[in-house]
Amino acid sequence: MKGKLSKVVAKGTVSVLNTFLRADANSASCAIAYQPKAPKELARYRRKK
């Protein structure tokens, strides 16, 4: 019983994490961490203009 329950919980956790990682990889920034806007003065240091 305990082993079966832990397998179900593990599968659910894997499913949630895979969904989160797929959404995070296809977005511009991470959903967990706060990412402030870069100042306009930093534009001159970019490789692509």
N, C-alpha and C positions, 0 to 999 in steps of 0.2 A: 504494500500500500504506500509506504513512505517513498520507495524508489520510483514508483509510478507517478506519484504526485510531483516529485522533484524533476522528473523528465518533462512533464507537462509544463511546469513553471519555466524550465530551461528553454523549451521550444517557444513559449510565449515571449520570453525575454529576448531571444535571438530574433524573433520576428519584429518586435518593436525596435530593437537597435538597428536592424537592417533597413527598416523603413526610415528611421531618423537619419542614418548615414547616407542613404540614397538621396533624401531631400536636401541634406546639408551639402553634399558634393555637387549638387546642381544649382546651388545658390551662390550669391556673391560673397556672403559672409556667414559666419557661424551663428547658429540660432541660440546658443547658450551664452557666449561671451558678448559683451557690449563692444561695438566697434565704432568709435567716434568718426566724424567726417574729417578728412584731411584738409589742412589749410591750403588755400590757393597758392601760397608762396612755394609750396613743395612741387608744383607742376614743373618748374624748371629743372628739377632733378630727375624727372622721369626719362626712361629710355625712349619711349614712343611719345611723340608730341601731337 
